[in-house]
Amino acid sequence: MKVLNVAEKNDAAKNIADSKDSIGIEYTLWRSVLFDELFVKVLLERCLENKMATVTEVTNRQKNKWRPTPLDTVELEKMGSKKLSMSAKETLQVAEKLYTQGYISYPRTETNIFPKDLNLSNLVQLQTGDNRWGDFANRILDEGGPHPRQGKKSDEAHPPIHPTKHGQLSGNEGKVYEFIVRHFLACVSKDALGHETKVTIDINDEQFTASGLVILERNYLDVYIYERWTGKEIHNYERGQRFEPTSIEMTEGQTSAPNLLTEPELITLMEKHGIGTDATFAEHIETIKNREYVGLADGVHFIPGQLGAGLVDGYDNMGFEMSKPYLRSGLEADLKKICEGTKDPAVVLAEQVAKYKEVFQLAWRQAIKLDEALAKWFQVQNAAVPQQEIEQSMTGPPPVLKCPLCRLNMSLRSRPNGTFYLGCGGYPGCKGAVWFPNNVIGLTVTDQTCPNCGPDVRLLKFNFKPGSALPYFPNEYIGCVNGCDRDIVDYLDIRLPSRSSGSNGPSSTLGSSGFRSGSTTNGRGSNQTSSSGFGSASASNGRGSNPSSSGGDGTRGPGSRTDTTPSSGFLSGLSSTSSSTSGNSGASNYSSSNFRNPPPPSSSNRNVPRPNPSAGPSRADIGGPPSGQPDEIVCNCNELAVKLTVNKESVNKGRKFYVCAKRQDTPGRCNFFLWDDVSPNDNSGGSSGYQGGGGGRGTSFQFPPRSRQTSNRSRGRGRGGGGGRSCGICHEPGHTRNTCPNR
């Protein structure tokens, strides 16, 4: 960018020529270039008044041209671009191929110091048979062996790049291999030697200088064809000598902008400012070219593109130098300190995230300046965005609820396949997520908060695939997924992530479903609280239950009460009416201690959760109720059934029924169903708002199947096909759970 903004400027200089014995020497004014033409003319007139020149000083000294240091990755990339007409990325790719073929050492190294235990003489000996540089390799061995010029960098991992065997290659592989061999032989030989003479003369109190060079020994230059060192002859002057110059004249010129950057120059600047590493310089350069931040004007020099120039201008107009390397170089320096063990990775992460977050927020608030700069470079009309919208967009997606695991906000997100989920703001530290099935084709966060769950929970607007949620929900529905709206929670089979609970006491706790369940189920001779998945507070007594929770004859005790709590079962719009006692139930809290977040749903196995169709047998003929307890209903699992009520608008609204109290996804859960107002021995089949029939004793209720492929046996039952009751374990007719041979 600076190159594009340099203005041309006229300059003037005064030169003096002295020609003798066919050798022309040009002296230049010690003041160098002057930009005041009038002042230069005055000096010219002054020198013309007295043309005699006096030699005031003659300096002779030996001058060395240093041989290169051992080759590292950065130098290989730069020289590949400068001398081999290959990009840095291409050069490195070819070098890696040569390495895999065994021709060179590992090409990704920051080391330019040969280790002491590396036998350099053997490596030089390998090259003595080559007709291109074999004589030079023999000369190195004859003159005392290799004496490498050492650098100052070492990564303590890999030696400098060097040839490991002789080869005759062609194409780009041949060019890169030849460069590596010549560079290696040059760095282990001797510096080039020369003799420099510098002369200073005086003309009427104005000083002029000239210099000459005589090359004495070429040494490494004989093999390293990528560098040149030419001599410049000069007369043999002595101090105090006087002579009259051949000519004294004033020359004019113009300043010009420096050349655009080349790839080697860019790599040098990247290394200087700590942008990237030796292994990533080439990748970074390819990235800015692919994104059209820059282009190549003549195949060699970089020129900024419209996008790149607009970004730089926009960032600079924001008041901070995001286009400068300071932020990135600070990160690279911290990463290096981590590798050296002098800085804690966690500290670096926290510091860098804070820095980048601050810069991002500043840039976001002034994003309009970036738009203006880009509009100028692309020569288009800039569409102004209200600042209020910018401020609102900075807040990110609106929170839906608090994550049960870490208490951070969970926000609505979408996946590439079009499905939705709630993700935790603490990701990746927290993996809490809630996945929605694929029949939810639209989902938005409303401005309404849940009146039951509080201001931290927002209602969601669901758009279902047309007809997929009927008869439970219309195509559009607004509800809460935090647990209070049991209808939508049960229908979508939502399971909020939860931690294991170690608390004790009779209070409810988050079960494996992520919602509270106070259902107390007493097994054989024991008391335990298990999550049924229905959110029921029913104290269910199985065989051998603790008599303290009921009367001695098995009837309810005088302290019993009936609680009505929302159901979290599989049927939408139902509430459960369950029995509990105020006596000593001995219940203990239970929570899954090995909970794992559910994986993302797939289109094959993540459909809308619906119960399997069934026509379960009824009351007393399935184990029968305990003696003296005519109101107790036992399901096919020989456990107390839960009593629910239909709340949906239908012909069955307000009607009560019994189903199995186990969670829908519990293995071995039976399909028991019985209307409360139908006698256990009534085979007529009660009316229902859904498909129902006398598939067995009592009235059956058929739920929508999980998929369209429903077994013929299930269909037959749903239509009242006259099928008898089946086993709750193997589902085969002819026997019950108690007499099942697979029990």
Secondary structure as GFF3:
##gff-version 3
##sequence-region A 1 743
A	DSSP	three_ten_helix	3	5	.	.	.	ID=ss1
A	DSSP	beta_strand	10	20	.	.	.	ID=ss2
A	DSSP	beta_strand	23	29	.	.	.	ID=ss3
A	DSSP	alpha_helix	37	49	.	.	.	ID=ss4
A	DSSP	beta_strand	53	65	.	.	.	ID=ss5
A	DSSP	alpha_helix	73	83	.	.	.	ID=ss6
A	DSSP	alpha_helix	88	100	.	.	.	ID=ss7
A	DSSP	alpha_helix	120	125	.	.	.	ID=ss8
A	DSSP	alpha_helix	134	142	.	.	.	ID=ss9
A	DSSP	alpha_helix	171	187	.	.	.	ID=ss10
A	DSSP	beta_strand	192	203	.	.	.	ID=ss11
A	DSSP	beta_strand	206	217	.	.	.	ID=ss12
A	DSSP	three_ten_helix	219	222	.	.	.	ID=ss13
A	DSSP	beta_strand	242	243	.	.	.	ID=ss14
A	DSSP	beta_strand	247	254	.	.	.	ID=ss15
A	DSSP	alpha_helix	263	273	.	.	.	ID=ss16
A	DSSP	alpha_helix	281	290	.	.	.	ID=ss17
A	DSSP	beta_strand	294	296	.	.	.	ID=ss18
A	DSSP	beta_strand	302	304	.	.	.	ID=ss19
A	DSSP	alpha_helix	306	317	.	.	.	ID=ss20
A	DSSP	alpha_helix	326	340	.	.	.	ID=ss21
A	DSSP	alpha_helix	345	365	.	.	.	ID=ss22
A	DSSP	alpha_helix	367	378	.	.	.	ID=ss23
A	DSSP	alpha_helix	387	394	.	.	.	ID=ss24
A	DSSP	beta_strand	399	402	.	.	.	ID=ss25
A	DSSP	beta_strand	409	414	.	.	.	ID=ss26
A	DSSP	beta_strand	420	424	.	.	.	ID=ss27
A	DSSP	beta_strand	433	435	.	.	.	ID=ss28
A	DSSP	beta_strand	440	450	.	.	.	ID=ss29
A	DSSP	beta_strand	454	464	.	.	.	ID=ss30
A	DSSP	beta_strand	476	479	.	.	.	ID=ss31
A	DSSP	alpha_helix	486	492	.	.	.	ID=ss32
A	DSSP	beta_strand	509	510	.	.	.	ID=ss33
A	DSSP	beta_strand	516	517	.	.	.	ID=ss34
A	DSSP	beta_strand	520	522	.	.	.	ID=ss35
A	DSSP	beta_strand	528	529	.	.	.	ID=ss36
A	DSSP	beta_strand	539	541	.	.	.	ID=ss37
A	DSSP	three_ten_helix	547	549	.	.	.	ID=ss38
A	DSSP	beta_strand	560	566	.	.	.	ID=ss39
A	DSSP	beta_strand	574	581	.	.	.	ID=ss40
A	DSSP	beta_strand	642	646	.	.	.	ID=ss41
A	DSSP	beta_strand	656	659	.	.	.	ID=ss42
A	DSSP	beta_strand	673	675	.	.	.	ID=ss43
A	DSSP	alpha_helix	712	718	.	.	.	ID=ss44
A	DSSP	three_ten_helix	737	739	.	.	.	ID=ss45
###
